[in-house]
Amino acid sequence: MRRKDVVLMATVTSFESQPHPSRSELRQFAELFSPLFNASSDEARRDAVAALSQCTTVPPAVAFFIASQPIAVSAPFLVASPCLSNQALIAIARTQGVDHAHAIARRDSLPPTVVDALVALRYARPVPRPEPGATADDDTGEALEQARDAERLMRDEQLRRRIKLLVGHVERAPDDRLGLRTVSSLQTALLVRFARAREAGLFAGVLADALSASRWLAERIMLDISGRQLATTLKGLYMEAPDALFVLERLYSHLNKAEGSDTAAEVLWNSLDGDDCGRRVEAWRRADQYTYAEPHPEPAPELQPVEPAIEEEAAPPLRTSASLRRNVGGQWRR
């Protein structure tokens, strides 16, 4: 038994040390793990499961096999392993019992589908049928039990609704920008209008206003003749796809060419991720602010009190041009 425990831990350690195992290595580990696991002691099983619960790559068959073990062994894997899919979690909770469901509920993050499945499991309780010869006392006890069940179901329904509400707050809707910069309808109309007329200067001015950045940044984005930087900017500003495609095709003629069933502009637009574009645009804006930050005005010098001068002698009278005369020789005299 001791020798088999050592072989099991050596196999797990060897597999755990591989950051990116190949398909053949995954298949070989799946074939070796189950026989070694079944032949090892409970202590070795718990150690092996604890080690694999921190591993980011475990074959699906091995992950499901570990999660289906008794809760004393599988608990760390159910709570922490990232290798269990949503379908596997739901299947394990439905087939293995309440202890496994409680361990799954302790995971750091659960998608709404798994939450719904865990809540719905509390309804799956068989209703006892009255036995033939039951007395009135039995009927009263059964009625009380049914009342308690109805109250419990009502609480479960309230809990289910509350969990759904909380999950809805955690997962934002696709159109929720969470304070990110978004192009307005007026700016969109102006961008489309200036792109139609190919007024690059006016277009750059509106784009700079939409970005709240300098005109240099807008012109630098437009100078990318591939159109990728402008597409990234428009998608980062959450412009509607039809308007953005029209702008790209008008300003960059090569994006109007067909590539299969789509145009080059559509292929470029679909290849960009909205969240990544938003992060890029914000990075460009920060760099632009650092480069073209407005200088801070210097504080005005503090005024010093002026001491009154001591009059020692009378000031000479002020001479003006009216008190002067010029003689013929060009000399000034009084």
Secondary structure as the mmCIF struct_conf table of DSSP 4:
data_model
#
loop_
_struct_conf.conf_type_id
_struct_conf.id
_struct_conf.beg_label_comp_id
_struct_conf.beg_label_asym_id
_struct_conf.beg_label_seq_id
_struct_conf.end_label_comp_id
_struct_conf.end_label_asym_id
_struct_conf.end_label_seq_id
HELX_RH_AL_P HELX_RH_AL_P1 ARG A 2 GLU A 16
TURN_TY1_P TURN_TY1_P1 SER A 17 SER A 17
BEND BEND1 PRO A 19 HIS A 20
HELX_RH_AL_P HELX_RH_AL_P2 ARG A 23 ALA A 39
BEND BEND2 SER A 40 SER A 40
HELX_RH_AL_P HELX_RH_AL_P3 ASP A 42 LEU A 52
TURN_TY1_P TURN_TY1_P2 SER A 53 GLN A 54
BEND BEND3 THR A 56 THR A 56
HELX_RH_AL_P HELX_RH_AL_P4 PRO A 60 ALA A 67
TURN_TY1_P TURN_TY1_P3 SER A 68 SER A 68
BEND BEND4 GLN A 69 GLN A 69
HELX_RH_AL_P HELX_RH_AL_P5 ILE A 71 ALA A 80
TURN_TY1_P TURN_TY1_P4 PRO A 82 CYS A 83
HELX_RH_AL_P HELX_RH_AL_P6 ASN A 86 GLN A 96
HELX_RH_AL_P HELX_RH_AL_P7 VAL A 98 ALA A 105
TURN_TY1_P TURN_TY1_P5 ARG A 106 ARG A 106
BEND BEND5 ARG A 107 ASP A 108
HELX_RH_AL_P HELX_RH_AL_P8 PRO A 112 ALA A 120
HELX_RH_3T_P HELX_RH_3T_P1 LEU A 121 TYR A 123
HELX_LH_PP_P HELX_LH_PP_P1 PRO A 126 GLU A 131
TURN_TY1_P TURN_TY1_P6 PRO A 132 GLY A 133
HELX_RH_AL_P HELX_RH_AL_P9 ALA A 136 VAL A 170
BEND BEND6 GLU A 171 GLU A 171
TURN_TY1_P TURN_TY1_P7 PRO A 174 ASP A 175
TURN_TY1_P TURN_TY1_P8 LEU A 178 GLY A 179
HELX_RH_AL_P HELX_RH_AL_P10 SER A 185 ALA A 197
TURN_TY1_P TURN_TY1_P9 ARG A 198 ARG A 198
HELX_RH_AL_P HELX_RH_AL_P11 ALA A 200 LEU A 211
TURN_TY1_P TURN_TY1_P10 SER A 212 SER A 212
BEND BEND7 ALA A 213 ALA A 213
HELX_RH_AL_P HELX_RH_AL_P12 ARG A 215 MET A 222
TURN_TY1_P TURN_TY1_P11 LEU A 223 LEU A 223
TURN_TY1_P TURN_TY1_P12 ILE A 225 SER A 226
BEND BEND8 GLY A 227 GLY A 227
HELX_RH_AL_P HELX_RH_AL_P13 ARG A 228 GLY A 236
TURN_TY1_P TURN_TY1_P13 LEU A 237 TYR A 238
HELX_RH_AL_P HELX_RH_AL_P14 ALA A 241 LEU A 251
HELX_RH_3T_P HELX_RH_3T_P2 SER A 253 ASN A 256
BEND BEND9 LYS A 257 LYS A 257
STRN STRN1 ALA A 258 GLU A 259
TURN_TY1_P TURN_TY1_P14 GLY A 260 SER A 261
STRN STRN2 ASP A 262 THR A 263
HELX_RH_AL_P HELX_RH_AL_P15 ALA A 264 ASN A 270
TURN_TY1_P TURN_TY1_P15 SER A 271 SER A 271
BEND BEND10 LEU A 272 LEU A 272
HELX_RH_AL_P HELX_RH_AL_P16 GLY A 274 THR A 291
BEND BEND11 TYR A 292 TYR A 292
HELX_LH_PP_P HELX_LH_PP_P2 ALA A 293 ILE A 310
BEND BEND12 GLU A 313 GLU A 313
HELX_LH_PP_P HELX_LH_PP_P3 ALA A 314 ARG A 319
HELX_RH_3T_P HELX_RH_3T_P3 SER A 321 SER A 323
STRN STRN3 ARG A 325 ARG A 326
TURN_TY1_P TURN_TY1_P16 VAL A 328 GLY A 329
BEND BEND13 GLY A 330 GLY A 330
STRN STRN4 TRP A 332 ARG A 333
#
